[in-house]
Amino acid sequence: MRLLHPDGTTVHLGYCSNVHQAEDLEGVIAQLATYAEPVRERLGVDRLGIGLWLAREVVTELTADDSALARLKSELRTRGLETVTLNAFPYAGFHREVVKKDVYLPDWADEARLDYTLDCARVLAELLPDDAERGSVSTLPLAWRTPWPQERADDARRALDRLTAGLTDLEARTGRRVRVGFEPEPGCVVETTAQAVRALGGLDPDRLGVCLDACHLAVQFEDPAAALRRLADAGLPVVKLQASCAVEATDPADPAARTALRRLAEPRFLHQTRTRTAQEIQGVDDLPDALDGALPIHTGPWRVHFHAPLHTAPEPPLRSTADQLDEVLAGLLGGPAAVTDHIEVETYTWSVLPEPPTDLPGGIAAELAWARDRLTGLGLKEEPS
């Protein structure tokens, strides 16, 4: 969907296809028919944005075979779908039985990460609608925090210089600008917006910036307004917003809350958990560790990196951080100037919910409708197709 900000900016709203299990081109094309087109039809719109996740194998095929790329473009067009953003955080295997920390591999000290990201940018430059101002690609925040010796940090910084050069060359050859956004995430080298400023400061803002994930922001107990000011003051653009909600246990000592949390402690994805004391943010790398006593229960609420559907509440007495997402949306798009123009609903956890949905297209459509309603409430208007 496209919405028009009062300042004239076209804001692209879509959802991320990493919720679907597909790691070859046939699977990607099948998911467009099985899920994305029905989502568009549920919303009653002629055009829907889909932020594609294309595993390494798919990207390799698309960059090597012009006919494969033409086929994907045709399928998107035929089904009323458009792509202005790619999620290049997972490299492959995102729906394996156990993913956990493997999602951070290869990291930015590994040549494979640079090659994959530039290939994603090349594919996106071909998929962009003719009237789209630019594209965006989101990626991991350099690496998981350990091990991260200085030599690997230096390798990563050199890779970012090469990334900038590659994106500059891509625009010169194609006329299409693609920006890459690094996504702060709990447990990584870059967890917070303050760390993003330190680690990514001085990079070319026309090419590189931040992908802001509202769930991650909430888990780290960052104040949305302060976080956005910090990025703006540092000249780090918000290349893309991933509209997402974390899960909060207001009273983690409550037996009912702990029972509900245990139902979320599933084995596939990492669910970093944080609490805020008077002095600091304390955390553990996965929810089961917190439940087994590694995190204090009497200092304040716990927030869990579990992407909760935007439009519904988790199992009581848990709550979602939808109020935090509202603040992020208001800070980005509620002012006189739009701070970002790419919004991607990224609830990839539908399949690991305690009660997975029987109607996934309906659930995704409801999330997008929730986000659209929040944006129109801020003064944006739907663009006619």
Secondary structure, DSSP 8 states (H G I E B T S, - for coil): -EEE-TTS-EEEEEEEGGGS---SHHHHHHHIIIIIHHHHHHHT-S-EEEEB---HHHHHHHHH-HHHHHHHHHHHHHTTEE-SEEE-S--S-TTSS--GGGGG-S-TTSHHHHHHHHHHHHHHHHHS-TT-S-EEEEE-SSSBSSS--HHHHHHHHHHHHHHHHHHHHHHHHHS--EEEEE---TTBS--SHHHHHHHHTTS-TTTEEEEEEHHHHHHTT--HHHHHHHHHHTT--EEEEEE-EEEEES-TT-HHHHHHHHTT--SSS---EEEE-SS-EEEESSHHHIIIIIS-SSSS-EEEEEEE-TTS--STT-EE-HHHHHHHHHHHHSSSS-S-SEEEE--TTGGGSSS--S-HHHHHHHHHHHHHHHHHHTT-EE---
